[in-house]
Structure formats: structure tokens, C-alpha cells
Amino acid sequence: MGSLAEACTVIRRLWTETEPFDFDGTYVQLTGAFCNPKPVQRPYPPILIGGRSSATLRVVAEHADLWNIPGGDIDDVVRRSALLDRYCAEIGRDPASITRSIHLPVS
């Protein structure tokens, strides 16, 4: 999860920063990183993260624009969504800023 969180940070910076930057993380180290051309979508393409674990939801709260949960048990989905709300509150993010979706198998 730490690697995913760092990757989200670096990707967003590559998409938005106009000057080269250095990044010295635990998993990613970059010197003079720069992305050009920038994405067409503004301010950047939405970041979608899928999953249900508590660790994943912490990364979603910090970095994602969209969250998808592989579903089936709607009670678990409700609990996980409430947990995401709590993680957002802990970092001062509006939980409504994250679009939520569920993957439901159909047979």
C-alpha cells in the first residue's frame, strides 16, 4: 500500500507540476522528474482505486477521485463506505468528493 500511495503522489505531481522535481520516497526515487505533454483532462485524469481492505481505503481517502469495491455483500459495502468516510474525516477531506461504485457479478 505504501508503494501505491507513493505512486499516486508521483503521478499526480507529474501530471500537474510545470517544473522538474525530485522525489525521495521509500519505494520511488526520482531526480528531475517531468511529464510532457500534460494530460488533456484538467486538472488531471481521475484516479480510480479499487479494493476493500482498510489499508486500501486509507490510500483511497488520500489519493483517489473514484473508489470501486468488488461487491456482493451489501452490508460489508456499507461498512467499508462508512470506514472510508471516517478516514476522510481524519485527514480533513470531504467524503462526498470521492465517487463510489460497486462491481456486482451477474449470472
Number of C-alpha atoms within 10 A of each C-alpha: 11 13 12 14 18 20 16 19 14 20 14 17 19 20 20 16 13 12 11 13 14 12 15 10 13 9 11 11 12 13 10 9 15 18 15 8 7 15 13 9 9 10 11 15 12 13 15 15 21 18 16 19 10 13 11 18 26 20 19 25 27 16 21 20 17 17 22 16 20 14 16 12 9 11 10 13 16 11 11 18 18 13 17 23 18 17 20 21 13 11 11 11 15 11 17 10 12 20 12 16 13 15 11 12 8 4 3
